[in-house]
Each structure stands twice: as C-alpha cells, then as structure tokens.
Amino acid sequence: MTNKVAAALQYDDTKPGAPKLIAKGQQDVAARIIEIAKQNNIPIQEDADLVMVLNKLELEQEIPLELYSIVAEIFALIYNINKSK
C-alpha cells in the first residue's frame, strides 16, 4: 500500500504575504483533500518532494522563502490553465 500524501495551498493576491498551507494529510485525509479539489475544479499538481516539505509546515503557515520559486511556477501554470479556458 502506498502512502498517499496531499497538501493544499491558498493564495490571496489582495493581501500581503505568501501562499499559506490550508490543508495537509495522509491516506484518508489526503484522499479527501484531492476529492475536494477535483469537485471544485482546483488544479492538482503532483510533486512528492514538495508535498513532503509542505506537510512539515503548520496549517495556516506561509510557505518558506525556499519554496517561493517552485510554488510560483505551479501558480503560473494554474493561471495559464485558467486563462486558456
């Protein structure tokens, strides 16, 4: 059995600050995070290394500076997907 892990970020461009971790979990919790994302048409990015780092953060914690560039790339990808719809 593989260990399913998921994390969810939220970014509000009307407020100062970096994206925040709003959900994280393993197994059933991870499956529920993914299910909610799919139900709400929220893009899902699979990156095992990133999710492992994110799962070490506290909920509502802003991502650390070291993750800015990778998260920015993911958010840019999501923006471009949404723009082309």
Residue, then its C-alpha position, 0 to 999 in steps of 0.5 A: m500500500t502506498n502512502k498517499v500524501a496531499a497538501a493544499l495551498q491558498y493564495d490571496d493576491t489582495k493581501p500581503g504575504a505568501p501562499k499559506l498551507i490550508a490543508k495537509g494529510q495522509q491516506d484518508v485525509a489526503a484522499r479527501i483533500i484531492e476529492i475536494a479539489k477535483q469537485n471544485n475544479i482546483p488544479i492538482q499538481e503532483d510533486a512528492d518532494l514538495v508535498m513532503v516539505l509542505n506537510k512539515l509546515e503548520l496549517e495556516q503557515e506561509i510557505p518558506l522563502e525556499l519554496y517561493s520559486i517552485v510554488a510560483e511556477i505551479f501558480a503560473l501554470i494554474y493561471n495559464i490553465n485558467k486563462s486558456k479556458 
